[in-house]
Amino acid sequence: MDVMEQVILVDEFNKEIGVADKATVHTSNTPLHRAFSLFLFDPHHQLLVTQRALTKKTFAGVWSNTMCGHVSPGETTVEAAHRRLKQELGITASEIIEVAPYRYRFADQNGIVENEICPILVAYSFAYPRPNYAEIAAWRWMPWVAFLAEIRSNPKTYSPWCIEEAQILESKKLLKFAKK
């Protein structure tokens, strides 16, 4: 993590109200800030799921959707997703699409809070992950249906936002290949 990286502080309507150093934001009283959450699929419609690094400040070691990140001042959500996808997984996606709005606040087992306006993004890639192990401890590809079954049967293994976002994607039929 770059200690000089900044996050955009926002109000409940996602209106920018300031900036703060990322290194100082996540506490037991985390201010609302702008972020994103990405679900990356391969050509066979398998989802890339990742385990957060054990050194992460929040939700360390928890499995989650492909990746999440913060939007920096002066960039769009999609630009931030492209930047972080390359930094965390060494992957370039030709297109990243924002498919649904999302807002959450969760505290981890240590009381550190994630408090974000965090739209759900979807992308596809043929690339093989080359993870940055400072960000990601492990990864695997999972068929979407198997992933949905996994988060239902082992919810404590996954980040709470990942579970809610997957439910949004499934319930609103936001994935063109998802079958019921």
Secondary structure, 3 states (H helix, E strand, C coil): CCCCCEEEEECCCCCEEEEEEHHHHCCCCCCCEEEEEEEEECCCCEEEEEEECCCCCCCCCCEECCEEEECCCCCCHHHHHHHHHHHHHCCCCCCEEEEECCEEEEECCCCCEEEEECCEEEEECCCCCCCCCCCEEEEEEEEHHHHHHHHHHCHHHECHHHHHHHHHHHHCCCCCCCCC
